[in-house]
């Protein structure tokens, strides 16, 4: 089983909701997760950013669980948001879903995603 050790050096400003670096030792399995958007299994897309964020996290958890992992196996996420006003909602959802876990993370605001209805996309890497 992988040992994951957080690295937040004092020479770098303390992070909020993420970790600056993770040292991974004894990694047996690595899972690369394609960007998950707010697309439900039935093909529907929630009309609100909050609904899409919730669905994207549900999809992320489903991919993790299908591979015998949980959010606590996440070591890196990259998040794309199309609207700055979604930042507070995203952070609240992330904090709820991660329950204290803080993987390395990058968040970008972008002009658009693959489908113009999409407002959020979350890609990730996990190890076990």
DSSP file (Angstrom, degrees, kcal/mol; ACC not computed):
  #  RESIDUE AA STRUCTURE BP1 BP2  ACC     N-H-->O    O-->H-N    N-H-->O    O-->H-N    TCO  KAPPA ALPHA  PHI   PSI    X-CA   Y-CA   Z-CA
    1    1 A X              0   0    0      0, 0.0     2,-0.1     0, 0.0    26,-0.1   0.000 360.0 360.0 360.0 143.8    0.0    0.0    0.0
    2    2 A X        -     0   0    0    126,-0.7     2,-0.5    27,-0.1    24,-0.2  -0.408 360.0-145.4 -71.7 141.6    1.2    3.5   -0.8
    3    3 A X  E     -A   25   0A   0     22,-3.1    22,-2.3    -2,-0.1     2,-0.5  -0.950  15.8-164.9-104.4 125.6    2.4    5.8    1.9
    4    4 A X  E     -A   24   0A   0     -2,-0.5     2,-0.5    20,-0.2    20,-0.2  -0.955   4.9-172.7-116.5 120.7    1.5    9.4    1.1
    5    5 A X  E     -A   23   0A   0     18,-2.2    18,-2.8    -2,-0.5     2,-0.1  -0.958  20.1-130.0-117.8 126.0    3.3   12.2    3.0
    6    6 A X  E     -A   22   0A   0     -2,-0.5     2,-0.4    16,-0.2    16,-0.2  -0.408  16.4-162.2 -71.1 146.7    2.3   15.8    2.8
    7    7 A X  E     +A   21   0A   0     14,-2.6    14,-1.1    -2,-0.1     2,-0.4  -0.886  22.7 157.4-135.2 102.9    4.9   18.4    2.1
    8    8 A X        -     0   0    0     -2,-0.4     6,-0.1    12,-0.2    -2,-0.0  -0.773  30.7-153.1-122.6  83.8    4.0   22.1    2.9
    9    9 A X    >   -     0   0    0     -2,-0.4     3,-1.9     1,-0.1    -2,-0.1  -0.233  18.4-127.2 -62.5 144.4    7.4   23.8    3.3
   10   10 A X  T 3  S+     0   0    0      1,-0.3    -1,-0.1     4,-0.0     4,-0.1   0.677 106.1  68.8 -65.5 -16.0    7.4   26.9    5.6
   11   11 A X  T 3  S+     0   0    0      2,-0.1     2,-0.4     0, 0.0    -1,-0.3   0.505  95.7  64.4 -80.3  -3.0    9.2   28.9    2.8
   12   12 A X  S <  S-     0   0    0     -3,-1.9     3,-0.1    -4,-0.0     8,-0.1  -0.955 101.7 -95.9-120.5 139.9    5.9   28.7    0.8
   13   13 A X        -     0   0    0     -2,-0.4    -2,-0.1     1,-0.1    -4,-0.1  -0.237  52.1 -96.7 -54.1 137.8    2.6   30.3    1.8
   14   14 A X        -     0   0    0     -4,-0.1    -1,-0.1     1,-0.1     2,-0.1  -0.322  43.4-123.6 -59.5 133.1    0.4   27.8    3.6
   15   15 A X        -     0   0    0      3,-0.1     2,-0.5    -3,-0.1    -1,-0.1  -0.346  10.5-141.1 -78.0 159.7   -2.2   26.2    1.2
   16   16 A X  S    S-     0   0    0      1,-0.1     3,-0.1    -2,-0.1    -1,-0.0  -0.929  82.5 -11.5-122.8 106.1   -6.0   26.3    1.7
   17   17 A X  S    S+     0   0    0     -2,-0.5     2,-0.3     1,-0.3    86,-0.2   0.508 126.4  58.0  87.0   4.8   -7.7   23.1    0.7
   18   18 A X  S    S-     0   0    0     84,-0.2     2,-0.4    87,-0.0    -1,-0.3  -0.910  76.5-115.8-150.7 177.3   -4.8   21.5   -1.1
   19   19 A X        -     0   0    0     84,-1.1    86,-0.4    -2,-0.3     3,-0.1  -0.959  12.8-139.8-122.6 140.0   -1.2   20.4   -0.4
   20   20 A X  S    S-     0   0    0     -2,-0.4     2,-0.3     1,-0.2   -12,-0.2   0.904  84.4  -0.6 -65.3 -41.1    1.9   21.9   -2.1
   21   21 A X  E     -A    7   0A   0    -14,-1.1   -14,-2.6    83,-0.1     2,-0.4  -0.998  57.6-156.1-150.4 150.6    3.6   18.5   -2.5
   22   22 A X  E     -A    6   0A   0     -2,-0.3     2,-0.6   -16,-0.2   -16,-0.2  -0.997  11.9-147.0-127.9 132.4    3.1   14.8   -1.8
   23   23 A X  E     -A    5   0A   0    -18,-2.8   -18,-2.2    -2,-0.4     2,-0.5  -0.885  18.0-159.3 -96.9 123.8    5.8   12.2   -1.4
   24   24 A X  E     +A    4   0A   0     -2,-0.6     2,-0.4   -20,-0.2   -20,-0.2  -0.911  14.4 174.0-109.9 123.7    4.6    8.9   -2.7
   25   25 A X  E     +A    3   0A   0    -22,-2.3   -22,-3.1    -2,-0.5    -2,-0.0  -0.976  62.0  14.3-129.0 143.3    6.3    5.7   -1.5
   26   26 A X  S    S+     0   0    0     -2,-0.4     2,-0.4   -24,-0.2    -1,-0.1   0.815  75.2 178.1  69.0  31.3    5.4    2.1   -2.2
   27   27 A X        +     0   0    0      1,-0.2    -1,-0.2    -3,-0.1     3,-0.1  -0.540  13.6 169.5 -71.3 123.1    3.0    2.9   -4.9
   28   28 A X        +     0   0    0     -2,-0.4     2,-0.4     1,-0.3    -1,-0.2   0.742  66.6  26.7-100.9 -33.9    1.6   -0.3   -6.4
   29   29 A X        -     0   0    0      2,-0.0    99,-2.3     0, 0.0     2,-0.4  -0.993  60.3-166.3-135.8 139.6   -1.2    1.1   -8.5
   30   30 A X  E     -B  127   0B   0     -2,-0.4     2,-0.5    97,-0.2    97,-0.2  -0.994   6.9-162.6-126.3 128.4   -1.7    4.5  -10.2
   31   31 A X  E     -B  126   0B   0     95,-3.3    95,-2.5    -2,-0.4     2,-0.5  -0.950   2.3-162.1-114.6 121.8   -5.0    5.6  -11.6
   32   32 A X  E     -B  125   0B   0     -2,-0.5     2,-0.5    93,-0.2    93,-0.2  -0.912  13.2-158.2-101.2 124.4   -5.2    8.4  -14.1
   33   33 A X  E     -B  124   0B   0     91,-3.4    91,-1.7    -2,-0.5     3,-0.1  -0.912  10.9-132.3-112.1 122.2   -8.7    9.8  -14.3
   34   34 A X  E     -     0   0B   0     -2,-0.5    88,-0.1    89,-0.2    90,-0.1  -0.200  50.5 -68.0 -61.5 160.0   -9.9   11.7  -17.4
   35   35 A X  E     -     0   0B   0     88,-0.1     2,-0.5    86,-0.1    88,-0.3  -0.289  51.4-148.6 -55.3 125.7  -11.7   15.0  -16.8
   36   36 A X  E     -B  122   0B   0     86,-2.9    86,-2.1    -3,-0.1     2,-0.2  -0.870  17.9-173.8-101.4 128.3  -15.1   14.4  -15.2
   37   37 A X  E     -B  121   0B   0     -2,-0.5     2,-1.3    84,-0.2    22,-0.2  -0.511  43.6 -84.3-112.2 180.0  -17.9   16.8  -16.0
   38   38 A X  S    S+     0   0    0     82,-0.6     8,-0.8    -2,-0.2     2,-0.6  -0.205  79.7 131.0 -82.0  46.6  -21.4   17.4  -14.8
   39   39 A X  B     -E   45   0C   0     -2,-1.3     6,-0.2     6,-0.2    -2,-0.1  -0.901  48.7-144.4-104.9 116.1  -22.8   14.7  -17.2
   40   40 A X    >   -     0   0    0      4,-3.0     3,-2.5    -2,-0.6    -2,-0.0  -0.321  28.6-104.5 -75.5 160.3  -25.1   12.2  -15.5
   41   41 A X  T 3  S+     0   0    0      1,-0.3    -1,-0.1     2,-0.1    -2,-0.0   0.790 122.4  57.0 -56.0 -28.2  -25.2    8.6  -16.5
   42   42 A X  T 3  S-     0   0    0      2,-0.1    -1,-0.3     1,-0.0     3,-0.1   0.424 122.4-106.1 -84.3   3.4  -28.6    9.2  -18.3
   43   43 A X  S <  S+     0   0    0     -3,-2.5    -2,-0.1     1,-0.3     2,-0.1   0.384  76.2 135.2  91.3  -3.8  -26.9   12.0  -20.4
   44   44 A X        -     0   0    0     -5,-0.1    -4,-3.0     1,-0.0     2,-0.5  -0.447  42.6-151.1 -79.3 154.3  -28.5   14.9  -18.6
   45   45 A X  B     -E   39   0C   0     -6,-0.2    -6,-0.2    -2,-0.1     7,-0.1  -0.987  22.2-119.1-125.3 119.6  -26.5   17.9  -17.6
   46   46 A X        -     0   0    0     -8,-0.8     6,-0.1    -2,-0.5    -8,-0.1  -0.242  17.0-135.9 -55.1 146.1  -27.6   19.9  -14.5
   47   47 A X  S    S+     0   0    0      4,-0.1     2,-0.3     5,-0.0    -1,-0.1   0.659  81.5  68.1 -81.7 -15.3  -28.5   23.5  -15.4
   48   48 A X  S  > S-     0   0    0      1,-0.1     4,-2.1    71,-0.0     5,-0.2  -0.738  80.5-128.1-105.9 154.2  -26.7   25.1  -12.5
   49   49 A X  H  > S+     0   0    0     -2,-0.3     4,-2.6     1,-0.2     5,-0.2   0.899 112.3  53.5 -61.2 -41.0  -23.0   25.2  -11.7
   50   50 A X  H  > S+     0   0    0      1,-0.2     4,-2.3     2,-0.2    -1,-0.2   0.902 108.6  49.5 -62.1 -40.9  -23.6   23.8   -8.3
   51   51 A X  H  > S+     0   0    0      1,-0.2     4,-2.1     2,-0.2    -1,-0.2   0.890 111.9  48.3 -64.8 -39.5  -25.5   20.8   -9.8
   52   52 A X  H  X S+     0   0    0     -4,-2.1     4,-2.8     2,-0.2    -2,-0.2   0.881 109.6  52.2 -68.8 -37.8  -22.7   20.2  -12.3
   53   53 A X  H  X S+     0   0    0     -4,-2.6     4,-2.3     2,-0.2    -2,-0.2   0.939 110.5  48.4 -61.5 -46.4  -20.0   20.4   -9.6
   54   54 A X  H  X S+     0   0    0     -4,-2.3     4,-2.1     1,-0.2    -2,-0.2   0.908 113.9  46.6 -60.4 -42.8  -22.0   17.8   -7.5
   55   55 A X  H  X S+     0   0    0     -4,-2.1     4,-2.7     2,-0.2    -2,-0.2   0.893 109.8  53.0 -68.7 -39.5  -22.3   15.5  -10.6
   56   56 A X  H  X S+     0   0    0     -4,-2.8     4,-2.3     1,-0.2    -1,-0.2   0.912 111.6  46.3 -61.9 -41.6  -18.6   15.9  -11.5
   57   57 A X  H  X S+     0   0    0     -4,-2.3     4,-2.7     2,-0.2    -1,-0.2   0.888 110.9  52.6 -67.4 -37.7  -17.6   14.9   -8.0
   58   58 A X  H  X S+     0   0    0     -4,-2.1     4,-2.1     2,-0.2    -2,-0.2   0.916 111.0  47.4 -61.9 -42.2  -20.1   12.0   -8.1
   59   59 A X  H  X S+     0   0    0     -4,-2.7     4,-2.1     2,-0.2    -2,-0.2   0.906 111.0  51.4 -65.2 -41.6  -18.5   10.8  -11.4
   60   60 A X  H  X S+     0   0    0     -4,-2.3     4,-2.3     1,-0.2    -2,-0.2   0.935 111.0  47.4 -60.1 -47.2  -15.0   11.2   -9.9
   61   61 A X  H  X S+     0   0    0     -4,-2.7     4,-3.0     1,-0.2    -1,-0.2   0.879 109.2  55.1 -62.2 -37.2  -16.0    9.1   -6.9
   62   62 A X  H  X S+     0   0    0     -4,-2.1     4,-2.2     2,-0.2    -1,-0.2   0.904 108.8  46.9 -63.9 -41.5  -17.6    6.5   -9.2
   63   63 A X  H  X S+     0   0    0     -4,-2.1     4,-0.7     2,-0.2    -2,-0.2   0.921 114.1  48.2 -66.6 -42.8  -14.4    6.1  -11.2
   64   64 A X  H ><>S+     0   0    0     -4,-2.3     5,-2.5     1,-0.2     3,-1.3   0.959 113.4  46.6 -59.1 -51.5  -12.3    5.8   -8.0
   65   65 A X  H ><5S+     0   0    0     -4,-3.0     3,-1.8     1,-0.3    -2,-0.2   0.852 105.4  59.4 -62.5 -36.1  -14.7    3.2   -6.5
   66   66 A X  H 3<5S+     0   0    0     -4,-2.2    -1,-0.3     1,-0.3    -2,-0.2   0.717 110.2  45.1 -64.4 -18.8  -14.8    1.2   -9.7
   67   67 A X  T <<5S-     0   0    0     -3,-1.3    -1,-0.3    -4,-0.7    -2,-0.2   0.097 124.6-100.8-112.2  20.3  -11.0    0.8   -9.2
   68   68 A X  T < 5S+     0   0    0     -3,-1.8     2,-0.3     1,-0.2    -3,-0.2   0.776  86.4 111.1  71.4  27.8  -11.1    0.0   -5.5
   69   69 A X      < -     0   0    0     -5,-2.5    -1,-0.2    -8,-0.1     2,-0.2  -0.794  48.4-154.8-128.3 169.8  -10.1    3.5   -4.4
   70   70 A X    >   -     0   0    0     -2,-0.3     3,-2.2    -3,-0.1     4,-0.3  -0.753  47.0 -85.0-130.9-179.9  -11.7    6.5   -2.6
   71   71 A X  G >  S+     0   0    0      1,-0.3     3,-1.5    -2,-0.2    27,-0.1   0.759 122.7  70.4 -60.8 -22.6  -11.0   10.3   -2.6
   72   72 A X  G 3  S+     0   0    0      1,-0.3    -1,-0.3    29,-0.0    30,-0.1   0.610  91.4  59.5 -72.1  -9.6   -8.3    9.6    0.1
   73   73 A X  G <  S+     0   0    0     -3,-2.2    54,-2.2    53,-0.1    -1,-0.3   0.541  80.2 113.4 -89.3  -9.4   -6.3    7.9   -2.7
   74   74 A X  E <   +C  126   0B   0     -3,-1.5    52,-0.3    -4,-0.3     3,-0.1  -0.403  32.6 168.0 -65.6 135.2   -6.2   11.2   -4.7
   75   75 A X  E     +     0   0B   0     50,-3.0    29,-1.7     1,-0.4     2,-0.3   0.544  66.1  19.5-119.3 -17.6   -2.8   12.7   -5.1
   76   76 A X  E     -Cd 125 104B   0     49,-1.5    49,-2.4    27,-0.2    -1,-0.4  -0.965  57.8-179.3-155.9 134.6   -3.4   15.4   -7.8
   77   77 A X  E     -Cd 124 105B   0     27,-1.8    29,-1.9    -2,-0.3     2,-0.4  -0.978  10.9-161.6-130.8 150.0   -6.4   17.1   -9.3
   78   78 A X  E     -Cd 123 106B   0     45,-2.4    45,-2.7    -2,-0.4     2,-0.4  -0.995  16.1-165.1-127.1 125.5   -6.8   19.7  -12.0
   79   79 A X  E     -Cd 122 107B   0     27,-2.8    29,-3.1    -2,-0.4     2,-0.5  -0.916   7.3-163.8-117.2 135.8  -10.0   21.6  -12.0
   80   80 A X  E     -Cd 121 108B   0     41,-2.8    41,-1.8    -2,-0.4     2,-0.4  -0.981   9.4-178.7-118.7 124.2  -11.4   23.8  -14.8
   81   81 A X  E     -Cd 120 109B   0     27,-2.6    29,-2.5    -2,-0.5    39,-0.2  -0.957  20.0-159.0-120.9 142.2  -14.2   26.3  -14.1
   82   82 A X  S    S+     0   0    0     37,-2.0     2,-0.4    -2,-0.4    38,-0.1   0.494  81.2  46.5 -95.5  -4.1  -15.8   28.5  -16.7
   83   83 A X    >   -     0   0    0     36,-0.4     3,-2.0     1,-0.1    -1,-0.2  -0.968  65.9-148.8-144.0 121.9  -17.2   31.0  -14.3
   84   84 A X  G >  S+     0   0    0     -2,-0.4     3,-1.7     1,-0.3     4,-0.3   0.770  96.2  70.4 -59.7 -26.4  -15.3   32.7  -11.4
   85   85 A X  G 3  S+     0   0    0      1,-0.3     4,-0.4     2,-0.1     3,-0.3   0.646  89.3  64.1 -68.2 -12.3  -18.6   32.9   -9.4
   86   86 A X  G <> S+     0   0    0     -3,-2.0     4,-3.0     1,-0.2    -1,-0.3   0.530  75.9  91.9 -85.1  -6.4  -18.5   29.1   -9.0
   87   87 A X  H <> S+     0   0    0     -3,-1.7     4,-2.8     1,-0.2     5,-0.2   0.915  86.0  46.1 -58.1 -48.0  -15.3   29.2   -7.0
   88   88 A X  H  > S+     0   0    0     -4,-0.3     4,-2.2    -3,-0.3    -1,-0.2   0.919 115.3  47.1 -62.6 -43.9  -17.0   29.4   -3.5
   89   89 A X  H  > S+     0   0    0     -4,-0.4     4,-2.4     2,-0.2    -1,-0.2   0.903 112.6  50.5 -64.0 -41.1  -19.4   26.6   -4.5
   90   90 A X  H  X S+     0   0    0     -4,-3.0     4,-3.1     1,-0.2     5,-0.2   0.949 110.7  48.0 -62.0 -48.4  -16.6   24.5   -5.8
   91   91 A X  H  X S+     0   0    0     -4,-2.8     4,-2.6     1,-0.2    -1,-0.2   0.894 111.7  50.0 -61.9 -40.1  -14.5   24.9   -2.7
   92   92 A X  H  X S+     0   0    0     -4,-2.2     4,-1.9    -5,-0.2    -1,-0.2   0.929 113.9  45.0 -63.2 -45.0  -17.5   24.0   -0.4
   93   93 A X  H  X S+     0   0    0     -4,-2.4     4,-2.9     2,-0.2     5,-0.2   0.924 113.4  50.6 -64.8 -44.2  -18.3   20.9   -2.4
   94   94 A X  H  X S+     0   0    0     -4,-3.1     4,-3.1     1,-0.2     5,-0.3   0.935 110.4  49.0 -58.0 -48.3  -14.6   19.9   -2.5
   95   95 A X  H  X>S+     0   0    0     -4,-2.6     4,-1.2    -5,-0.2     5,-0.5   0.874 113.8  46.9 -62.1 -37.1  -14.2   20.3    1.2
   96   96 A X  H  <5S+     0   0    0     -4,-1.9    -2,-0.2    -5,-0.2    -1,-0.2   0.929 116.6  42.8 -69.0 -45.9  -17.3   18.2    1.8
   97   97 A X  H  <5S+     0   0    0     -4,-2.9    -2,-0.2     1,-0.2    -3,-0.2   0.910 117.1  45.5 -68.0 -43.2  -16.3   15.5   -0.6
   98   98 A X  H ><5S-     0   0    0     -4,-3.1     3,-2.2    -5,-0.2    -1,-0.2   0.701  88.1-156.1 -78.4 -19.6  -12.7   15.3    0.5
   99   99 A X  T 3<5S-     0   0    0     -4,-1.2    -3,-0.1    -5,-0.3     3,-0.1   0.884  76.8 -31.6  46.8  51.8  -13.5   15.3    4.2
  100  100 A X  T 3 <S+     0   0    0     -5,-0.5    -1,-0.3     1,-0.3     2,-0.2   0.218 107.4 125.6  95.4 -16.3  -10.1   16.7    5.3
  101  101 A X    <   -     0   0    0     -3,-2.2    -1,-0.3    -6,-0.1     2,-0.3  -0.568  39.2-169.0 -75.4 140.9   -8.1   15.1    2.5
  102  102 A X        -     0   0    0     -2,-0.2   -84,-0.2    -3,-0.1     3,-0.1  -0.727   5.3-177.5-136.4  85.9   -6.0   17.6    0.6
  103  103 A X        -     0   0    0     -2,-0.3   -84,-1.1   -86,-0.2   -27,-0.2  -0.259  45.3 -81.4 -72.0 167.8   -4.3   16.4   -2.6
  104  104 A X  E     -d   76   0B   0    -29,-1.7   -27,-1.8   -86,-0.2     2,-0.3  -0.422  62.7-172.9 -61.7 148.4   -2.1   18.6   -4.7
  105  105 A X  E     -d   77   0B   0    -86,-0.4     2,-0.4   -29,-0.2   -27,-0.2  -1.000  29.6-166.2-154.0 146.3   -4.3   20.7   -6.9
  106  106 A X  E     -d   78   0B   0    -29,-1.9   -27,-2.8    -2,-0.3     2,-0.4  -0.997  13.5-165.4-128.3 136.3   -4.4   23.2   -9.8
  107  107 A X  E     -d   79   0B   0     -2,-0.4     2,-0.4   -29,-0.2   -27,-0.2  -0.989   7.9-175.9-125.9 129.9   -7.5   25.2  -10.6
  108  108 A X  E     -d   80   0B   0    -29,-3.1   -27,-2.6    -2,-0.4     2,-0.5  -0.942  22.0-141.2-125.0 144.1   -8.0   27.1  -13.8
  109  109 A X  E     -d   81   0B   0     -2,-0.4     2,-0.3   -29,-0.2   -27,-0.2  -0.926  32.4-175.8-100.4 127.2  -10.6   29.5  -15.1
  110  110 A X        -     0   0    0    -29,-2.5     3,-0.1    -2,-0.5   -30,-0.0  -0.825  37.2-122.9-125.3 160.2  -11.2   28.8  -18.8
  111  111 A X  S    S-     0   0    0     -2,-0.3     2,-0.3     1,-0.2   -29,-0.1   0.769  87.1 -25.6 -72.7 -26.4  -13.3   30.3  -21.6
  112  112 A X        -     0   0    0    -31,-0.1    -1,-0.2     7,-0.0     2,-0.2  -0.978  53.8-130.2-176.5 166.1  -15.1   27.0  -22.3
  113  113 A X        -     0   0    0      5,-0.4     5,-0.1     2,-0.4     8,-0.0  -0.558  52.9 -74.2-119.8-174.6  -15.1   23.2  -22.2
  114  114 A X  S    S+     0   0    0     -2,-0.2     2,-0.4     1,-0.1     3,-0.0   0.811 123.2  36.5 -56.5 -36.1  -15.8   20.5  -24.8
  115  115 A X  S >  S-     0   0    0      1,-0.1     3,-1.9     0, 0.0    -2,-0.4  -0.972  83.5-132.8-117.0 131.8  -19.6   21.0  -24.6
  116  116 A X  T 3  S+     0   0    0     -2,-0.4    -1,-0.1     1,-0.3    -2,-0.1   0.694 105.3  61.8 -60.8 -16.8  -20.8   24.6  -24.1
  117  117 A X  T 3  S+     0   0    0     -5,-0.0    -1,-0.3     2,-0.0     2,-0.2   0.743  83.0  98.6 -76.8 -23.1  -23.2   23.4  -21.4
  118  118 A X    <   +     0   0    0     -3,-1.9    -5,-0.4     1,-0.1     3,-0.1  -0.452  40.2 170.9 -73.3 134.0  -20.3   22.2  -19.2
  119  119 A X        +     0   0    0      1,-0.2   -37,-2.0    -2,-0.2   -36,-0.4   0.518  65.2  33.6-115.0 -13.6  -19.2   24.6  -16.4
  120  120 A X  E     - C   0  81B   0    -39,-0.2   -82,-0.6   -38,-0.1     2,-0.3  -0.996  52.9-178.7-145.6 146.3  -16.8   22.3  -14.5
  121  121 A X  E     -BC  37  80B   0    -41,-1.8   -41,-2.8    -2,-0.3     2,-0.5  -0.974   7.0-167.8-145.1 135.0  -14.3   19.6  -15.3
  122  122 A X  E     -BC  36  79B   0    -86,-2.1   -86,-2.9    -2,-0.3     2,-0.3  -0.972   4.9-178.2-127.6 116.3  -12.2   17.7  -12.8
  123  123 A X  E     + C   0  78B   0    -45,-2.7   -45,-2.4    -2,-0.5     2,-0.3  -0.822  15.3 177.0-108.5 156.7   -9.3   15.4  -13.8
  124  124 A X  E     -BC  33  77B   0    -91,-1.7   -91,-3.4    -2,-0.3     2,-0.4  -0.967  28.7-142.6-154.5 163.5   -7.3   13.5  -11.2
  125  125 A X  E     -BC  32  76B   0    -49,-2.4   -50,-3.0    -2,-0.3   -49,-1.5  -0.994  22.5-178.2-129.9 140.1   -4.6   11.0  -10.3
  126  126 A X  E     -BC  31  74B   0    -95,-2.5   -95,-3.3    -2,-0.4     2,-0.3  -0.953   7.0-160.6-135.3 154.1   -4.8    8.5   -7.5
  127  127 A X  E      B   30   0B   0    -54,-2.2   -97,-0.2    -2,-0.3  -123,-0.0  -0.948 360.0 360.0-133.4 155.8   -2.5    5.9   -6.1
  128  128 A X              0   0    0    -99,-2.3  -126,-0.7    -2,-0.3   -98,-0.1   0.258 360.0 360.0-140.7 360.0   -2.8    2.8   -4.0
